[in-house]
Amino acid sequence: MNAELAKRLCPCLILMFSSIFSHATHIRAAELAYRSISDQFYIYEFTLTGYADTGSPVRFGDGIIDFGDGQSANLGDEANSYHYELLGENNETERYLIKIIHTYVASGQYTVSYHEPNRNDEIVNINKGNSVQTTFHLEASLVIDPFIGPNSSPVLNSFAIDRGFSGKIFSHNPWAWDTEGDSLVYRLLTPLQDQGQEVPNFELPDDPDFYIPPFNYNSGNEDGSGPAVFEIDPLTGDLWWDAPGNLFQNSQGEYSEYNVAFLVEEWRKVEGTWRRIGHITRDMQIIITGQEISRPDFQIPGETLLFESETVQETITFKDPGGDPIKVEFFGEVFELTSNPMTINTVPEDFVSGPLALTFEWTPLPEHARDRPYFVHLKITDDPADPEVRPAVTYKTWILSFSELPDVITSLPGEQEETEFLLYPNPTTDWLAWRLERNDREIRNLTIYNSLGQQTFSAELTSYGVREIDISRFPSGWYLVELATDTKLYRKPFIKK
């Protein structure tokens, strides 16, 4: 019985076949995004993009989505739309796009999650390869705040399954697009199996366990000059593994599967201060084989400083050292500008013989000037002559900026700044307390606004440390506390039950 037919059987038969195929767990990767679909009401459309193993008779998407406000739904039964397609040369992966709409009743910060058993088997860096019983859990953070306005999460435009080769640099980029133009920050995290619970025995892909003698971990990068490295660029989102090891431990063939996860955080400048206004997570799968390849590559310019009305022109040469045909793809906001976008001389739509020299040209106009940098995401893929050899890919990102030090959050100090202001208990019923962790900052004023932005309480304060007020007479709902010192404003929301 094939996987497609099994997915269309009644639930009782699905259960029966699940017991027969004890390995029939299926989830390879997924990500959860959201979109504001109303300016007046708190209505959001959530899109779950999932990748499942077609070797399993269990379909993806029958888990629970929790909206973070006490409401949840069985996505398989209640989704507004459900679509899937086959991926891969041998149709070994199904990609699902599942959408559901939810309405919130109040402003606030919500942790939205999706939970479904189980991950696919033999993921080597989860529980020593015994990933078959590990639940898949995914989270996103949604902030609904009248002071920042409606917000939609970034959309990730590349697939969450990618392939690499032993001893050759693996690269990946989610090709994120944010419709409101918010600044994005990327950082690695451990995949989850439940709320607040990391998957068991997780190891990053550059752990020495995955470099088997005679392969030497200490010279495991592509040019053999040092140990392997696995990292993500917080500014560009380039995921870089230099280079995968030689562990091939899969009963289905000579390859290994690794799962990694990273956050894509949104930051927005509100009244001169950067605020983190949400995040989404990509939990992706990397499949590594030991095939001998020649990795296609190209060199990008260093960070390019922009000046209004001054033309930038760069020629980038793309090539494959083995002489295989190549295909070049590109992505970025700079190509979609309504006025005077970046241009490239003719880019072939299919594979061509290399080397291929492409000239990128852009004259930024005054309206293009901004604090945030522009990114030109580039990708090269080769087409091996041997049909048994998988194509190889390289991603890189070229940064163009109007300032030498881009005015964006690129590390965790932004989080530290937030935690200086503590507000508790939250939610609360009778009283509310606050504290600034740095006592050398004197609080001058306290103001509270309701969800309509109306001032409901204000007081002058002249002391340090912990303070509290009685809010038992406040109507139930969402509020924003604003503390003012001589030098800074601190804001945090709370919920009155």
C-alpha positions in Angstrom: 0.0 0.0 0.0 1.5 3.4 -0.9 1.7 6.4 1.4 -0.8 8.5 -0.6 -3.5 5.8 -0.4 -2.9 5.2 3.3 -3.4 8.9 4.0 -6.9 8.8 2.6 -8.1 5.8 4.6 -10.4 6.2 7.6 -8.7 6.9 10.9 -9.2 3.3 12.1 -7.1 2.0 9.2 -4.5 4.7 9.7 -4.2 3.5 13.3 -3.9 -0.1 12.3 -1.2 0.6 9.7 0.6 2.8 12.3 0.9 -0.2 14.6 2.2 -2.4 11.7 4.8 0.2 10.6 6.4 0.9 14.0 8.8 3.2 12.2 6.0 5.1 10.6 6.8 8.4 12.2 7.0 11.2 9.8 7.9 14.8 10.7 11.1 16.0 9.2 10.7 19.8 9.6 8.2 22.6 10.0 7.8 26.3 10.7 4.8 28.4 11.9 4.1 31.9 10.6 1.2 34.4 11.1 -0.4 37.2 9.2 -2.6 40.1 10.5 -5.8 40.1 8.3 -7.7 43.0 10.0 -6.6 46.5 11.1 -9.6 46.8 13.5 -10.0 43.4 15.0 -7.4 41.0 16.4 -7.7 38.5 13.6 -4.7 36.5 12.5 -4.2 33.8 9.9 -1.6 31.1 10.9 0.2 29.1 8.3 1.9 25.8 9.3 4.4 24.6 6.7 5.5 21.0 7.4 7.7 18.4 5.8 6.9 14.7 6.2 8.5 11.4 5.2 6.4 9.7 2.5 7.6 6.4 3.8 5.1 6.8 6.6 1.3 6.2 6.2 0.7 8.9 8.8 -0.2 12.3 7.3 1.2 15.5 8.8 -1.0 18.1 10.3 -3.3 16.3 12.8 -1.7 17.9 15.8 -2.8 20.6 18.2 -2.3 24.3 17.6 -2.4 26.4 20.8 -3.1 30.1 20.3 -1.6 31.1 23.6 -4.9 32.6 24.9 -6.4 29.5 26.4 -7.8 28.5 23.0 -6.6 25.6 20.8 -7.7 23.6 17.8 -7.0 20.2 16.2 -5.5 21.4 13.0 -6.4 18.3 11.0 -10.1 18.9 11.8 -10.4 22.6 12.0 -8.0 24.1 9.4 -9.4 26.6 6.9 -7.2 25.1 4.1 -5.0 22.1 3.7 -2.6 21.5 0.8 0.4 19.3 0.2 2.8 18.5 -2.6 5.5 16.0 -3.3 9.2 17.0 -3.2 12.4 15.3 -4.1 13.6 13.3 -7.1 12.0 10.2 -5.6 9.1 11.9 -3.9 10.5 11.1 -0.5 9.1 14.2 1.1 5.7 15.8 1.3 5.4 19.5 1.9 2.2 20.7 3.6 0.7 24.2 3.8 -2.1 24.4 6.4 -3.9 27.6 7.3 -6.2 28.4 10.2 -7.7 31.8 11.3 -8.1 32.8 15.0 -9.5 35.9 16.7 -8.0 37.3 19.9 -10.1 39.2 22.3 -7.4 41.5 23.8 -3.9 42.9 23.2 -1.0 41.0 24.7 2.0 38.8 24.1 1.0 35.3 23.1 3.1 32.1 22.6 1.6 30.2 19.8 2.6 26.5 19.5 2.1 23.4 17.4 2.4 20.0 18.9 2.3 16.6 17.1 3.8 13.1 17.4 6.4 12.2 16.1 9.7 13.1 14.4 11.0 10.8 11.8 13.4 8.0 12.9 17.2 8.0 12.9 17.9 11.7 13.3 21.4 11.2 14.5 21.8 14.4 16.7 18.5 13.8 18.6 18.6 11.1 21.4 21.6 9.3 19.8 19.5 8.5 16.7 16.5 7.2 18.6 14.2 10.0 17.5 11.3 7.9 16.5 9.3 8.5 19.7 10.3 12.2 20.1 7.4 14.6 19.7 7.6 17.6 17.4 6.9 20.9 19.1 7.1 24.4 17.4 6.6 27.8 18.9 6.1 31.4 17.7 5.7 34.7 19.6 2.9 37.1 18.7 2.7 40.6 20.2 -0.6 42.5 19.8 0.0 46.0 20.9 -1.9 49.2 19.9 1.3 51.2 20.2 3.1 49.3 17.4 0.1 48.5 15.2 -0.8 45.3 13.3 2.1 43.0 12.7 2.7 40.0 10.5 5.6 37.6 11.0 8.4 37.1 8.4 7.7 34.6 5.6 10.5 32.1 4.9 10.9 31.5 1.2 13.3 28.6 1.1 12.6 25.0 1.9 13.2 23.7 5.5 14.9 20.6 4.2 18.4 20.9 2.7 21.3 18.6 1.7 25.0 18.7 2.2 28.1 16.6 1.7 30.8 15.2 4.0 33.8 17.5 4.1 32.2 20.3 2.0 30.8 23.5 3.4 27.0 23.3 3.9 25.1 26.6 3.7 21.5 27.6 4.0 19.4 30.8 4.2 15.7 31.0 5.0 15.3 33.9 2.5 13.1 35.7 5.0 10.7 38.5 3.9 9.0 40.9 6.3 6.1 42.8 4.8 6.4 45.7 7.3 10.1 46.0 6.9 11.0 45.1 10.4 14.6 44.3 11.3 15.3 40.5 11.6 17.7 38.8 13.9 18.6 35.1 13.7 19.9 32.8 16.5 20.2 29.1 17.0 18.2 27.2 19.6 17.6 23.6 20.6 14.6 21.9 19.0 11.7 21.3 21.3 9.5 18.3 22.1 7.0 20.2 24.3 6.5 23.6 25.9 9.8 24.4 27.7 11.2 20.9 27.0 14.1 20.4 24.7 14.5 17.2 22.7 16.6 14.6 24.5 20.3 14.3 24.0 20.6 17.1 21.4 24.0 17.7 19.8 24.9 20.4 17.3 26.0 19.0 14.0 29.6 20.0 14.5 29.9 17.8 17.6 33.0 15.5 17.5 30.6 12.5 17.8 29.8 12.9 14.1 33.4 12.8 12.8 34.5 9.1 12.7 38.2 8.0 12.4 40.1 8.2 10.2 38.2 11.5 9.6 39.8 14.0 12.0 37.4 16.4 13.7 40.2 18.9 14.6 40.8 19.4 10.9 37.2 18.9 9.9 36.6 22.2 8.0 36.5 22.2 4.3 40.2 23.2 3.7 41.5 21.0 6.6 42.9 24.0 8.5 40.9 23.7 11.7 37.9 22.1 13.5 34.4 22.0 12.2 32.1 25.0 12.9 28.3 25.3 12.9 26.9 28.8 13.2 24.3 31.3 12.0 24.9 34.9 11.1 22.6 36.9 13.4 22.3 39.7 10.8 21.9 37.8 7.4 20.5 34.5 8.5 23.3 32.6 6.7 23.5 29.1 8.3 27.1 27.8 7.9 28.5 24.3 8.6 32.2 24.1 7.8 32.1 21.1 7.3 29.8 18.1 7.8 31.5 14.9 9.2 31.5 11.3 7.9 28.9 9.6 10.0 26.4 7.8 7.7 24.0 6.0 10.0 20.7 5.3 8.4 19.0 2.0 7.7 17.5 3.4 4.5 20.8 4.3 2.8 24.3 5.8 3.3 23.3 9.1 4.7 22.6 10.8 8.0 19.8 13.2 9.0 20.3 16.1 11.4 17.8 18.5 12.8 18.5 22.1 13.9 16.3 25.0 14.9 16.7 28.8 14.8 14.6 31.8 15.7 13.8 34.6 13.4 13.1 37.6 15.6 11.4 40.8 14.6 12.7 44.1 16.0 11.0 47.5 15.4 12.1 50.9 16.4 9.4 52.6 18.5 10.0 56.1 19.7 13.7 55.7 19.2 14.0 52.4 21.1 14.3 48.9 19.5 11.6 46.6 20.6 11.3 42.9 20.0 7.8 42.4 18.6 7.7 38.7 17.9 9.5 35.7 16.5 9.0 32.5 14.5 11.0 29.3 14.5 12.3 27.1 11.7 13.0 23.5 12.8 14.8 22.1 9.8 16.4 18.9 8.6 19.8 18.6 6.9 20.6 15.4 5.0 24.3 14.6 4.7 25.8 12.1 2.2 29.4 11.0 1.5 29.3 11.5 -2.3 32.3 13.1 -3.9 31.4 16.4 -5.3 32.8 19.7 -6.5 31.0 22.5 -4.6 30.0 25.5 -6.7 31.0 28.8 -5.3 31.3 32.6 -5.7 32.9 35.5 -3.9 30.7 38.4 -2.7 31.8 42.0 -2.0 32.4 43.1 1.5 29.8 45.2 3.2 29.0 48.0 0.8 28.5 51.5 2.1 25.6 53.3 0.2 25.3 57.0 -0.6 22.2 58.6 -2.0 22.2 58.9 -5.8 25.6 57.3 -6.1 25.6 54.1 -8.2 26.9 50.8 -6.9 28.1 48.4 -9.5 29.6 45.0 -8.7 30.4 42.0 -10.9 30.2 38.6 -9.2 31.5 35.4 -11.0 29.8 32.1 -10.3 31.5 28.8 -11.1 31.8 25.1 -10.4 35.3 23.8 -10.0 34.3 20.5 -11.5 32.9 22.1 -14.7 29.3 21.1 -14.1 26.5 23.4 -15.4 25.3 26.0 -12.8 22.1 27.9 -12.0 22.1 31.2 -10.1 19.1 32.5 -8.1 18.7 35.7 -6.1 16.4 37.2 -3.5 16.0 40.4 -1.7 13.9 43.5 -1.1 16.3 45.6 -3.2 15.0 43.8 -6.3 11.4 44.6 -5.4 11.6 48.3 -4.8 8.8 50.3 -6.5 11.3 53.0 -7.6 14.6 52.3 -9.1 15.3 48.7 -8.0 18.6 46.9 -8.3 19.2 45.4 -11.8 21.2 42.5 -13.0 22.3 41.7 -16.6 20.4 38.8 -18.1 20.2 35.8 -15.6 19.6 32.5 -17.3 16.5 30.7 -16.0 18.1 27.2 -16.4 21.5 25.6 -15.9 24.3 27.0 -18.1 28.0 26.3 -18.5 30.1 28.4 -16.2 31.8 30.5 -15.2 28.9 33.0 -15.2 29.6 36.7 -14.6 26.7 38.8 -13.4 26.8 42.5 -12.9 24.6 44.0 -10.1 23.8 47.7 -10.4 21.8 50.1 -8.2 21.5 53.8 -7.7 19.7 54.3 -4.3 17.4 57.3 -4.2 16.8 59.6 -1.2 13.7 57.6 -0.2 15.7 54.4 0.1 17.9 55.8 2.9 17.2 54.0 6.3 18.9 52.6 9.4 18.4 48.9 8.4 20.7 47.4 5.8 19.7 45.9 2.5 20.5 42.2 1.8 21.2 40.5 -1.6 20.7 36.8 -1.0 22.5 34.7 -3.6 22.4 31.0 -4.4 24.3 28.8 -6.8 23.3 25.2 -7.7 25.3 22.8 -9.9 23.9 20.0 -12.2 26.3 17.0 -11.9 26.8 14.9 -15.0 26.4 11.7 -13.0 22.7 11.3 -12.3 23.5 9.4 -9.1 25.2 12.5 -7.6 23.0 15.0 -5.8 23.3 18.7 -6.8 25.4 20.9 -4.5 24.4 24.4 -3.4 26.1 27.4 -1.9 24.2 30.4 -0.3 25.8 33.8 0.6 24.5 37.2 1.4 25.8 40.6 0.3 25.1 43.5 2.7 24.5 47.0 1.6 24.0 49.8 4.2 23.8 53.5 4.6 25.8 53.4 7.8 29.0 51.7 8.6 27.6 50.0 11.7 24.0 49.0 10.8 21.5 50.2 13.4 20.0 46.9 14.2 20.0 44.5 17.1 22.5 41.7 16.4 23.0 40.1 19.8 21.4 39.5 23.1 22.1 42.9 24.8 18.7 43.9 23.5 17.1 41.2 25.6 19.2 42.3 28.6 17.8 45.8 28.3 14.3 44.4 28.4 14.9 42.4 31.6 16.0 45.5 33.5 12.3 46.2 34.0 10.5 43.5 36.0 6.7 43.5 36.2 4.8 40.9 38.4 2.6 39.1 39.0 1.4 38.9 35.4 -1.5 38.1 34.9 -2.7 39.6 38.1 -6.0 40.3 40.0 -5.3 42.6 43.0 -1.9 44.2 43.0 1.0 44.9 40.6 4.6 45.4 41.5 7.6 46.5 39.5 11.4 46.8 39.8 14.3 48.1 37.9 17.3 45.7 38.3 19.7 48.7 38.2 18.9 50.7 41.3 21.0 53.6 40.1 18.1 54.6 37.8 15.6 56.7 39.6 11.9 56.2 38.6 10.2 59.6 38.1 6.8 58.7 36.8 4.4 55.7 36.5 1.7 55.7 33.9 -0.8 53.0 32.9 -2.7 52.8 29.6 -5.6 50.6 28.7 -5.9 48.6 25.5 -7.4 51.6 23.7 -4.4 53.7 24.5 -6.2 55.8 27.1 -4.4 56.8 30.3 -6.1 55.1 33.3 -3.5 55.9 36.1 -0.6 58.2 36.6 1.6 59.0 39.6 4.9 60.7 40.3 7.5 58.5 42.1 10.7 59.6 43.7 12.3 56.4 45.2 14.3 53.4 44.0 13.6 49.7 44.0 10.4 47.7 44.4 7.1 49.5 44.2 3.5 48.3 44.0 -0.1 49.6 43.5 -3.6 48.2 44.1 -5.3 47.5 40.8 -8.2 45.5 42.2 -10.7 48.1 40.9 -9.3 48.1 37.4 -11.7 46.4 34.8 -10.4 43.1 33.4 -8.3 43.5 30.3 -4.9 44.3 28.8 -2.9 47.3 30.1 0.5 48.9 29.4 2.8 50.1 32.2 5.2 53.0 31.4 8.0 53.8 33.8 10.0 57.0 33.2 13.5 57.8 34.5 15.5 60.9 33.8 17.0 59.1 30.7 14.7 56.4 29.5 11.2 55.0 29.2 10.4 51.4 30.1 7.2 49.7 28.9 5.7 46.3 29.6 2.1 45.0 29.2 0.1 43.1 31.8 -3.2 41.4 32.0 -5.8 42.2 34.8 -8.0 39.2 35.3 
